[in-house]
């Protein structure tokens, strides 16, 4: 081949190689450009529904019987009767324990006898003077009058004899003393007769009446001491604890038994100080018991204690159950106290609501593969949910996740679908990702 032909062929080959390199470079730039494009953001969509928006406070508590009494002894003595055991049901007023004390029984008998005597004396004082007593007193006055008159005459006779010298002076003195004695007896008999005719004085009757009251008080005290030997049920309930048995020695202030009324069962729990001022009677709660699985109890606040525990910084509340069947004191309870409840409202997760540059609240609505911004008005926030007062209706679809950097009109895609939310098919090996610069805020 001639040298000129060879040069021409080499030049053609070089030109073809250069053109190939140029086309290869252009194709590589196109592919690289397509690879660097960002995919449409993946979002999560929920259907708007109306439901109760409830704020609850988790608490723990203990089941207790409010009407519980630890009964102790007020006297010493041997227990002669103890016929109940733990778990036995008793009615109010039932005799549960008796303590033997014969000394106290004897004091009652003595007090009863003393009262009978006092009553008899009082009855005698108020009955008035009997006629035979007055007759007897009249006869005594008559007798002493005659004796006085005789001693007066005898005194005159002795005085004349002494004056004549027939008798010594001593005889006159003896006769005078005797006359004075008879005169005193006569005067006393007259006073007795006058008193019987007039009857007893008001003061005497009052004294007898007071004596009766005193005797009655002593009898009541003796009976009260004896009654302390008998322990009766103060209310209907169940014996939960028993510390003694028949034959044991009871001591003053020593516990005998514990009685609980299971109809007074409540759950008592402590509420943190943060929520202390918002507690009110009637608030509802759902209660679950560890010992009773699979069952939820309904309870309501029946009592709010008036002060905080200064050590734990909590406020105590008690809740009563609608149905306390199978519950018993000492059980551990878990509560969900309803602090606030808004019935039949539209609510969304807090992250579904975004704030526009001008400060207004909005949500994104999926429409034909794009996210459309819709303004809304929000209400209160409870936990991770926020109330939507206007802007949405039940049945609307809302983007609740993946909306962090969305713009109005941005393309979106939904996980699990063969097409993205814009309606474009996925490309094999590319995951169906469609580049969209407008979907992301820089």
Secondary structure, DSSP 8 states (H G I E B T S, - for coil): --HHHHHHHHHHHHHHHHHHHHHHHHHHHHHHHHHHS-B-EEEEEEE--EEEEEEEEEEEEEEEESSEEEEE-SS-EEEEEE---TT-EE-TT-EEEEEE-HHHHHHHHHHHHHHHHHHHHHHHHHS---HHHHHHHHHHHHHHHHHHHHHHHHHHHHHHHHHHTSS-HHHHHHHHHHHHHHHHHHHHHHHHHHHHHH---HHHHHHHHHHHHHHHHHHHHHHHHHHTTEEE-SSSEEEEEE---TT-EE-TT-EEEEEE-GGGEEEEEEEEGGGGGG--TT-EEEEEETTEEEEEEEEEEEEEEEEEETTTTEEEEEEEES--TT--TT-EEEEEEEEEEEEEEEEEEGGG-EE-TTS-EEEEEEETTEEEEEE-EEEEEETTEEEEEES--TT-EEEEES-TT--TTEEEEETT-SB-TTS-B--TTTTT--B-GGGS--
